[in-house]
Structures are given as structure tokens and as C-alpha cells.
């Protein structure tokens, strides 16, 4: 770490007006700001995004120095650039995930819950409940636990089965029994779709 970086780190750690002065000095590093903006532009952003990322990177740098996460292995400018890069890439991932979730939601479900939608959902639940009631109590419990994402080990323990392999076999047999009931009832498969 060079002497300028060392002084800036010490001032940030000192706090108060010394910290504010050090942060302002870092904020005015025009060359680094330009590199950050250029990086953001090359990666689906614009100048305003680059300015925001630079400011966010300074916040990360300040926090990491005060929490003793900055060890001085690199210069402050390299560390700040890496922080800005991380902030922007993280933002891109988050935006992509939100866009994908919004697209999936829009395609998978109606935009509003209509009375017809509610009625059909209730009817399907009633049919499924009726079908499950024709299975034994053990099968009902196994399928219910499986539907609630219990692990096979948890199912084996709760149902007093030897091991998770036995739980898997039991779940498979119960599913097969349920499918047999569904197939034996004319038209019920269509009602569950």
C-alpha cells in the first residue's frame, strides 16, 4: 500500500471530518470514475448507471475499510474498481432474475384471480382430496409429506420406515395407487388438468 492510500485508510478509520475529506478525495478520482463508467457502458449500462455504481463502490470501500475487510493487498483504486465491478455485475444478475420471474409469472398465471379461477381451483382440490381419501392413511400421509417437500429421511422417520430407500419405494407405490384410482374414474384426469 502506498503512502497516499495509507493516509486515506487512516483518515477513514479516524472518522469525522477526516473520513469525509478522504471519501471526497476518492470521489474526485476522475480517471477511475471514467474507467468504471466505461466498464458499465460496455456491460449493458449507461453513464448514469456508471455514476451510481461508482458512488456505490465508494460506499462499499468505506464500509470494508471500517470493518477491517480491506487488507491493503492492492491499491485503493484497484480495490475500488473491483468493488464497482462486483456491484454492477450483481445488479445485472438481479435485474435478469427479476425480469425472468416477471416473465414466468405473467405466463404461468392469470393477471387477476377471477371468480371462475377460484371456483376451478377449489373444485380441483376437492377432487384430489376425494381421490386421496381412497388411499390408505399411510399413503395419504406419505404423499402429503412429500408434497410439502419433506426429505425421504424425514418421511422414513415419521412413518417408522427402515430407511430413506424404503420411504422412496413407499412414495412410489402410493403414487402408483393414486394413478390407478385416477385412471379407473372416467373423466377425472381431465378434471385435474
N, C-alpha and C positions, 0 to 999 in steps of 0.2 A: 504494500500500500504506500503510495507516495505521500509527501508531506501535506499537500493540499487536501487529499482525500482524508488523511488522518485528522486534520483540523476540522473538516466538515463533520466527520463522525463524532468527534469530541463535542463540537457545538450542539449537534442534535441530541447527544446524550445529556448535555448540560441542561437543555430545556430553555424555556422562556424566550427572551428576545434573541439569544444566541442561536437557538433552534430555528426560529422564524427567519433569521438572516441567512442561515445555512440553506434552508429549504428554498428561499428566494433565489439564492445564488445558483442552486441546482436547476431551478425552474428556468433560469435565463440562459442555460446552455443551448445556444441556437443550433450548433452542429448536431448535437444528439437529438434534439427535438426534430430537426429535419430528417434524420435517419429513421426515427420512429414513424413519422408521418409517411415517409416513403415506403417503409415496410407495410404499414397499414393499407396504403393505396394499392400495393402490389398483391394484397391479400383481401380483396373484396370490400375495401373501405374507402373513405374519402378523407379530406383534410380535417373536417370537424371531428370525425372518429379518431384520427391520429392525435389531435389536440387533447381529446378526452382521455385517450389511452396514456398519453404522456403524463397527464396530471394524476391518473390512477396509479401509474407506475411509481411516481414520486411518493404517493401515499403508502404504497407497499414498501418501498425502500425505507421511508421514515419509520414505519411500524417495525420492520425487520431489524433495523439498527437498534431501536429502543428495546426490542425483545431479545437482543443479542443473537439474532439469527444470521446477521451479516458477519462473516468471519474475516473479511479482508483478503480472501484468496484472489480476488480480482479487483480491478479498479472500480470505483463507484459508477463510472459511465458504462462499463461493460455490464455490471450488475443491474443498473437501471434499465439498460436496453433489454436484457434478458427478462426482467420483470415486466416490461411493457409488452414484449413478445408473448409472454405467458398470458397476460391479461387479455390481449387481443385474440389469441387462439382459443382461449377459454370462452370468450364472448361469442366467437363464431360457432363453437360447438353447442353452446347454449341456444343460440338463435336457430341453428339447424334442428336441434331436438324439439324446440317449441314449434317450429314450422311442421315437422313431421307429425308431432302429436296433434296439432290443429287439423292437418290434412286427414289423419286417421280418424279423428273424432267426427269430422264433417262427413266422411264416407260411411262410417260404421253405424251412426245413429241418426234418427230424425233430429231436426233442429229444435223441435219442441215436443214435449210429451203431450200427445193428443189423447182424448178420452178413449179413442179406438185402440191406440198403442197400449195404454194402461190396461184396458179390458183384455186384450190378447195376451199380454204378459201374465196377468192373473190367471187366465184360463190355462195357459201352458203350465204354470206352477201347479195348478190343481190337478191336471192330468198326470204330471210327473209324480206328484205326491201319491196319487191313486195307484200308479204303476209300482212305485217303491213299496207301498203297503202290501203288495202281493209277494214281496220277498220276505225272507225270514228276518227277524230282528237283528241278527248278527250281520247279515249282508247290508241292511239299511244303515247300520252304524258305521261299517267299514266304508261304504260309498260316501256317506256324509262326511266322515273324517278326511277321506281322500279329496273330496270336492273342496274342503276347507284348507287344503294344502298341508295336511299333516304328513310328516315323513313316514316311510314304511316302518322304521324303527319305532316311532311313536304309536303307530297303529298296532304293531305287534305287541307292544307293552300293554296298551289299553285293552286289547282284545284277548290277552293271555295266549298269544300265539308263540311258537317256539323261537322264531327269528324273523328278520325282515323278508327273507325269501318266502316264508310261509305267508306273510302278510300280502306280498305281491301276488302269490298264487290265489289267495282268498279273494283279493280285489278283482283279479281277472275272472274267476269263477262267478263272482257276484255280477260283474258287468255282463258276462255271457248270459246269465239267468235273466237279467233285466232285458237284454236284447231279445231273448226268446219270448218274453211276455209281450214286448212291443210288437214283434212280428206276428204273434198269434192274434192280435187285435186288429181287425181290418180298419184301415184309415188312421190309426193313431200315429203312425210315423209322420204322416203329412201334417197332423195337428201340432206336432212338436217342432216343426220347422219354422 
